[in-house]
Amino acid sequence: MKKRVLFIASTGGHLEELMQLKSMFDKYDYYIITEKTKSNLSLKNKYPNRVSFLVYGSYTTISKKVIYPFKLLYNTLKSFILFLKYRPQYIVSTGAHTSGPMCLIGHILGSKVIYIETFANSETKSRTGSVVYKFADLFIVQWESMLKLYPNAIYGGWIF
């Protein structure tokens, strides 16, 4: 029986990094979660019955302090529902904030969390990485220099 793995990332570069792992998908009972954007809708056709979306546009609202908390709450509730639907044994994420709630929910409910810090950060911690690092079962950095900031991380090299 294949292990259930949930792959989750925000849209854009984070999702592009996550999709570098697609050669692993067929080895698992996998599901992909990302934000619902026009550019991501094609994932539903490419990976039938394997893709779920969180709220559209959440990635643009982090600077909008009035709207962002509501979208974050909505995404957290939807993440909880999707977690119960898929019951992943493992959660693999490349960030960013969209994946934070799912990683925490998974940690609390017994999933193993594997977090890959974004390639874009070679000298500073990401917000989500800083939080998830505290409880991730495996935390991977793509730059050796990041081991100074995340001493218990594993250097995995570039995902690309």
C-alpha positions in Angstrom: 0.0 0.0 0.0 1.4 3.4 -1.0 2.0 6.1 1.6 -0.3 9.1 1.4 1.7 12.3 0.7 0.3 15.8 0.4 2.4 18.2 -1.6 1.5 21.9 -0.8 2.9 25.2 -1.9 1.8 28.7 -2.6 1.5 29.7 -6.3 4.4 31.1 -8.3 8.0 30.1 -7.5 7.1 28.0 -4.5 4.8 25.9 -6.6 7.4 25.7 -9.4 9.9 24.3 -6.9 7.4 21.8 -5.6 6.6 20.6 -9.1 10.3 19.7 -9.5 9.4 16.7 -7.2 6.8 15.4 -9.7 9.0 12.4 -10.5 8.1 11.2 -7.0 4.4 11.5 -7.3 3.7 8.1 -8.8 5.5 6.4 -5.9 2.8 7.7 -3.5 -0.9 8.1 -3.1 -0.3 11.9 -3.6 -2.3 15.1 -3.6 -1.3 18.6 -4.6 -2.7 21.7 -2.9 -2.0 25.2 -4.0 -3.8 28.5 -4.5 -6.5 28.9 -7.0 -5.2 31.1 -9.8 -5.7 31.2 -13.5 -2.2 29.8 -14.0 -2.8 26.9 -11.7 -6.1 25.7 -13.1 -4.4 23.5 -15.7 -3.1 21.3 -12.8 -6.6 19.8 -12.5 -6.3 18.4 -16.1 -2.7 17.3 -15.7 -3.3 15.6 -12.4 -6.9 14.5 -12.4 -8.5 14.0 -8.9 -5.1 14.9 -7.3 -5.4 18.7 -7.0 -7.2 20.9 -4.5 -7.1 24.7 -4.3 -7.1 27.1 -1.5 -8.7 30.6 -1.8 -7.8 32.6 -4.8 -5.5 35.6 -4.3 -4.3 34.9 -0.8 -0.7 35.3 -2.0 -1.3 39.0 -2.8 -2.9 40.0 0.5 -0.1 39.6 3.0 0.5 43.4 2.8 -3.2 44.1 3.1 -3.6 43.8 6.9 -7.4 44.0 6.9 -8.0 41.3 4.3 -5.2 38.9 4.9 -6.3 37.6 8.4 -9.7 36.7 7.0 -8.2 34.8 4.0 -5.6 33.2 6.3 -8.5 32.0 8.6 -10.5 30.7 5.6 -7.4 28.9 4.2 -6.7 27.4 7.7 -10.3 26.1 7.9 -10.1 24.8 4.3 -6.7 23.2 5.1 -8.2 21.4 8.0 -11.1 20.0 5.9 -8.6 18.9 3.2 -6.4 17.3 5.8 -9.4 15.3 7.0 -10.3 14.4 3.4 -6.8 13.2 2.4 -5.4 12.1 5.8 -1.7 12.4 4.7 1.0 10.4 6.4 3.5 13.0 5.1 3.2 16.6 4.1 5.9 18.0 1.8 6.1 21.8 1.3 8.2 24.4 -0.4 6.3 27.2 1.3 5.1 29.9 1.6 2.4 31.2 3.9 -0.4 29.2 2.3 1.3 26.0 3.4 2.0 27.1 7.0 -1.5 26.2 8.4 -1.5 22.7 6.7 2.0 22.0 8.1 0.9 22.9 11.6 -2.4 20.9 11.3 -0.5 17.9 10.0 2.1 18.1 12.8 -0.6 18.3 15.5 -2.6 15.4 13.9 0.4 13.1 13.5 1.7 13.6 9.9 5.4 13.8 9.2 6.2 17.3 7.9 9.0 17.8 5.4 9.7 21.4 4.6 12.1 22.6 1.8 13.1 26.2 2.4 12.8 28.2 -0.7 15.6 28.6 -3.2 15.0 32.3 -3.2 16.4 32.6 0.3 20.2 32.2 0.6 20.9 34.5 3.4 17.6 35.1 5.3 14.9 33.0 6.8 11.4 33.0 5.2 8.5 33.7 7.5 6.9 30.3 7.0 10.2 28.5 7.2 11.0 30.2 10.6 7.7 28.9 12.0 7.7 25.4 10.4 11.4 24.8 11.4 10.3 24.6 15.0 8.3 21.4 14.4 9.2 20.0 11.0 10.3 16.3 11.1 12.7 17.1 8.2 13.8 20.6 7.3 15.8 20.9 4.1 17.7 24.0 2.9 18.9 24.5 -0.7 21.9 26.7 0.2 24.7 25.6 2.4 24.9 29.1 3.9 21.3 28.6 5.3 22.7 26.0 7.8 23.9 28.9 9.9 20.3 30.1 10.3 18.8 26.6 10.5 21.4 24.5 12.3 19.3 21.4 12.5 18.4 21.5 8.8 19.7 19.2 6.1 21.5 20.7 3.1 19.9 19.1 0.1 21.2 21.3 -2.7 19.2 23.0 -5.3 15.8 21.5 -6.2 16.1 22.6 -9.8 
